[in-house]
Amino acid sequence: MKQFISVQDAGNINTLVEQALIYKANPLKDKALGAGKRIGLLFLNPSLRTRLSTQVAAANLGMDAIVFNIDKEGWALEFEEGAIMSGSTVEHIKDAAPVLGSYFDILCIRTFPSLKNREDDYSELYITQFIKYCGVPVISLESATLHPLQSLTDVITITECQRLKAKSQKPKIVLTWAPHVKPLPQCVANSFSQWINTWDKADFVITHPEDYELKEEFIKGATITYNQDEALKNADFVYVKNWSTYKDYGKIYENDPRWMLTEDKLVLTNNAKVMHCLPVRRNVELSDEVLDSANSIVTQQAANRVWAAQAVISEILKS
């Protein structure tokens, strides 16, 4: 593995999942693998689980992890080629990235979309410029369009739950849109859809209000419906997530509270496990009664972020 930006970098998903579960059972088995190596975690927007889980994963592999909040502690970076830097940006990525590459063996980057210009966001300029100029492997800690570490975590968690049930048949997995108080990016929904479709071990349904379609390249292979109740019937897993509009980019058209997942709606499912990437707006996206119930696996899901990161970092180190 040379980098980890999307599912295309994962290789065999099942192999990566198994490696993560091996680390979960024995976190320090490869403690010497990263000895004497450094990993840099660069954040252009806030993080809790992604930041801490990646630090823990790196420590389990014997690496030194250094966190740098570029948005608060660093110079304003310029990413456009040929830019005349007479504005607010202070340093070009062509100058900053090679220096960072000389400090670290692996660079992890977290960016965030503006939700103002779809073409700019979906170009993934920030992370692609880091890859182009830093000279070391890059791991995405979330980008403008994708969140691959979260999606690997989700597949790990689904795999664990299926094994506990001793079920071999394909589960029905539903990704359902939920209301939110502000526009959120499509990256988690895009990424989860991309991974589940590539994994191809589930019957996958996406449900959302009209006008909340995701980009076709990420959802190809899934069943799409605007009827949430229909989607939830006999579901084994329900992944709850808000996203803003893609076509008329970054807008909120719909905020009907009836899209919030409640205990009454879970009756339609096959006693489904409920997932969310966190943070979650309680009683907006998900009701207290669902989040605090035995159906909720959001804590297990979040805890598995460590093993997803550890599996990815170890694969890059081995390469």
Buried (B, 14 or more C-beta within 10 A) or exposed (E): BEBBBBBEBBEEBEEBBBBBBBBBEEBEBBEEBBEEBBBBBBBBEEBEBBBBBBBBBBBBBBBBBBBBBBBEEBEEBBBEEEEEEEEEBEBBBBEBBEEBBEEBBBBBBBBBBEBEEBEBBBEBBBBBBBBEBBEBBBBBBBBBBBBBBBBBBBBBBBBBBBEEEEEEEEBBBBBBBBBBEEBBBBBBBBBBBBBBBBBEBBBBBBBBBEEBBBBEEBBEEBBBBBEBEEBBEEBBBBBBBBBBBBEEBBBBEBEEEEBBBBEEBBEBBBEBBBBBBEEBBEBBBBBEBBBEEEBBBBEBBBBBBBBBBBBBBBBBBEE
